[in-house]
Amino acid sequence: MRILAIESSCDESAAAILDAGQGLLAHEIFSQIELHRIYGGVVPELASRDHVRRLLPLVKSAMAQANTGPEDLDGIAYTAGPGLIGALLTGASLARSLAYAWKLPSLGIHHLEGHLLAPLLEPEPPPFPHVALLVSGGHTMLIEVRGIGSYRVLGETRDDAAGEAFDKTAKLLGLPYPGGPELARLADQGAPGAFKFPRPMLDRPGLEFSFSGLKTAVLHALRGREMTDAIRADVAQGVQLAIVETLTAKALRALEQTGLDTLVVSGGVSANRSLRERLAEAVGREGARVYYPRIEFCTDNAAMIAVAGLARLAAGQHDGLAIQARARWPLESLQPVAR
């Protein structure tokens, strides 16, 4: 079975071809970072318009790279939500139009399920069941993953996600957009312990997160100080350490509460080197294992949508003719895929 997948949930346009026997044959991605940089964040209308320009050429390029024609495909998967509704509609409209023209089944895929399943693209995929730490610009969640489509949310952020905390702090420090990767690079130059920021909600039971207070803590720490390069680096180091230690502690707590010994970390923030090092050390001490997608599959991409789409289309799931797009979509509402 071979499918085409399309991703357009936010500010990356992407297309991929995945074959059940041969694996990932092609994946193309175009990032809108430069388009949004001057605004300091994603402008939804500009994102939607750019998807319109980029998606079809990316689909054509992926199909050429995979030496695949419409007659070789068994279905089309696309990101149906959650995300920016205008951006989602561009990808959904293209996918449904191609499916109708080529007489193929199509299926809208949950964006977060794509992130959860991205590590299945690796040569050594994680086993089921496992605990997943999904950490990105818009989401910070701990999820018990029993199988494809079988998810139980153990805890999530009450306010800002970890990626938002990175980005908002970076903006306070005058770093260019996107701020998260810039702050991580700057943190390597900071002095450990120069600033001590709170580890929110670690002093109480449970698996929920809250990162909104970090921005306020940074504001107070910077008040009355000259914004030197050294101060910026020290603050970046302190913020990164606070976020990493909080995520690590909660992930260990989730493994203990579920009795599972496998942790999967996915989403854009999973590319953070400090987080990977701290989790590998901490999880290893507990006799558990941690799995990640490769760096190129941490951020939004169509390959991860293809993994979820292939599994669901192979199980006989598909949508009708209506174009499906949802700005919000509860993860636990998904239908499990029998294995």
C-alpha positions, 0 to 999 in steps of 0.5 A: 500500500502506498499513500500521499500525505499533505501537511499544512496545519501552521507554517510548514507546507509539506508532502510525503510518499510512504509505502508499506513495504519500501518505507518513506520514499519522499518527503518535501517541506517548505518552512515559512519562517522568513515570511513571518520573521518580520512580524515576530510570529505566525500571521494566519492569513499569510500562512494560508496564502503561502500554503496555496502557493507551495503545496501543489509544487511540493506534491509534484516534487514528492511524487517525482522523487518517489517515481509515483503516479496517481495510479500507484497510490492507494489513498491520500492523508492530510492534516485535518486538525488541530491547527490554524483553520485557514491553513488546514483548509488549504491542505484539506481542499487540495487532498480532497480534490486530488482524491476525487480526481484520482478516485482514491480514498482520503482521510483527515489525520489528527496533527498530534497523532502524527507527532506521536507516531513520528518515531515509527519512521525510525529503524528501531521504532518504540514498542507499544504501550508507552508513555509519550511526552508531546512537547511543542510550541502549542502543546505540552502533554503526557499521554499513555499510548496503548496503540495507534488511536488508543490514547489516554491524556495523563496531563497537559499544560494549563496555560502556555506550552513549553515551546511558548515559554521558550519563544516568549522568553526569547522575545523578552531577550530581543532574540529573532523569530523563531525564538526557541532555537535561538534561546537554546543556542544562547543558553550554551553560553550561559553560566549555570546557576546565575538565574534560578527560575521556578519549576512550576507544579513540581511541588504538587502531585499530578502530571499537569504543567504550567509555564505561563509564570516563567515569562513573569519571572524573567521580567522580574529578574531583568528589572533594573538590569542592563541587558548585556550579552552575558545577562541574556545568555545567563537568563537563557540558560536558567529558563532552559534548565527550568523547562527541561527539569520540569519536563523530565521530572513529570515524564519520570512521574508518568512512567512510575504512575503507569508502570511502563518502561518506555518513553517517547518524546516528540514535537518541535521541542523534542529537538532540544539537545539539553532536553534529550541529554537530561531525559536520556540520563534520567530515564536510563537511571530508572532502567527505562528507554527513551525514543525520539524521531530524528530531528527533521521529523520533530517539527511539522512534516508530512511524513508523520501524517503519512504514518498515521494515514497509512495505518488508518487507510490500511484498516479501511478508514476513510472520509466521505466527500466533505472537506474536514478541518477542525481548529480543535480536536480532542485526541482521545476522541480518535478511533483505535486501529486494530493491530 
